[in-house]
């Protein structure tokens, strides 16, 4: 019941650009509304379900919803999400990365070529945003990933401001909404791991999204290099 009906409400919250920091709290209302439609909700042992248990189930449904969204991303991004959940931006053994890559139907070298990780001296790590190419453009990337879209949006938003980030957003096409969805998932991981500074980056992207979307809508397709004006 909850897992069947809550995802629609969660998607509506995302479309409304609810900040990731508020997502768990915001999901309580629609989640409890689902329970309240029934005169009685019982535990497996037949006892009445407590509010605490209901909240726990809502949180689990939120986790599952965000995890299911990850399954819709490209294989390179799915690799990056799983690696991030385990290692963050710290290095890990090449063998561990190779095992994960095979599970995601990619290769470590392929993810390197996608511009997501660096592999050397038997170690693999995700590239930090400071290491991303300043001149990266989605139109010329022959292995475009949602991970790159999200990280580059944050980089340009933080380093050069909303106009430059909006220009990039206007050129992401079908990867725009998935990039925002990924920010929700990565925020959740950061919150769970206690990575406050990194969490703020993903929350900040979603909070800025309405303004970025507004600015992006004002950019015509003949302005691909407009960002150069802000460098």
Protein Blocks (a to p, Z undefined) as FASTA:
>chain_A
ZZmmmmmmmmmmmmnopafklmmmmmmmmmmmmmmmpmbdcdfkopacdfklmmmmmmmm
mmmmmmmmmmmmcfklmmmmmmmmmnomaccdfklmmmmmmmnopafklmmmnopaccee
hiacdddfklpcfkbcfklmcbbcfklmmmmmmmmmmmnojklmmmmmmmnmmmmmmmmm
mmmmmmmmmmmnopaklmmmmmmmmmmmmmmmmmmmmpcfklmmmmmmmZZ
